[in-house]
C-alpha cells in the first residue's frame, strides 16, 4: 500500500482517487477551495463535477497543502493546466528529493510554450516528474468502466511504479518513454475536438467529423514529430485514441464548448455554459504559436484560433478550410510518371 496525494479535486482527480483507493492505497485529496473540501468531507461525493461516484469513508480531504504533500510516496497533480505552475510553485517547499509527481492534466503554457512536465520540473527541480494520459473520461473511470491509459517518464522504473499503483482489471496502464509525444497529443487533441464540436453545432454530418479527425490527426502528427516526438506515440492511445474519444464523447467538455460555438455562442459564453475548464481554449494559442515556431502548417488549428479569438463565424472557418488550394493528401507519395 502506498501513501498517495491527489493535488486537485476536479472530476479527473476524484476519479483517479477512487482508482487508487480501490487498489489498496491510502489516498488524500487536496483542493484550494474550502467549500469543495467541506462538501467532500460531508458527502464523500463531488456533487457538481462527478455526481453519483461515492468515495470511501477513509479517504482524506484537506486544504492544507503542506500536510497533503509531505511524506507521500506519490503526488498526482490534477489541477487544470492553467494552474499547474502556480500550484507547483506552492508545492515545491514540501517536496522531497526524488519525489514522483504525475501530471494528469493536459495543456501547453501559452506564455512559455512549455508542456506541463517541463513546468513542474522547472518549479520543483528535485522531483521525478511523469505524465499519465489517454482516452479516459472521468465519468467512466469513476464508475469502473474499462479504460486504458499510458504512464510516461524519462526513467523506465518511474513509469513502471506508476503503472503498478494504478493498474487493475478495469484500468489498464501501458508505459512509454516519449513524454513529449504524450503531452503534445493530449494537448493538441483538445483543439481539434473544439473544431469537431463546432461542426456538430453547425449540424454537419459524419463525413465532416471524419475529415476533421483525420486531418486534425495529420496536423498533430506533423507538429509533434517536427518537435522531436515519436510518430508511434501520436498513433497510439495518447494521440489518436485520445483524439477520438474527445471528438466523439458526450462527456467531452471541449466538444461541448465547440458545439455551443457552432450554434452561435461566443467563446466566453460557451465556457460559462460548460462550467468546467475547457483546456482546448487555453491550448489553442500555444498550438498555433508552436506551429509558427517550427514552421508547420496547421490550418484546422489556425481556423479554430480565428473562431475563438477573432470572432470568425464557425461556418466561414469550415468553408475556408474546404476551399484551400488543391493538394495531394500525402506529399511524400507520388506517381512514377
Secondary structure, 3 states (H helix, E strand, C coil): CCEEEEECCCHHHHHHHHHHHHCCCEEEEECCCHHHHHHHHHHCCCCCCCCCCCCCCCCEEECCHHHHHCCCCEEEECCCHHHHHHHHHHHHHHCCCCCEEEECCCCECCCCCCEHHHHHHHHCCCCEEEEEECCCCHHHHCCCCCEEEEEECCCHHHHHHHHHHHCECCEEEEEECCHHHHHHHHHHHHHHHHHHHHHHHCCCCHHHHHHHHHHHHHHHHHHHHHCCCCHHHHCCHHHHHHHHHHHHCCCCHHHHHHHHHHCCCCHHHHHHHHCCCCHHHHHHHHHHHHHHHHCCCCHHHHHHHHHHHCCCCHHHHHHHHHCCCCCCCCCCCCCCC
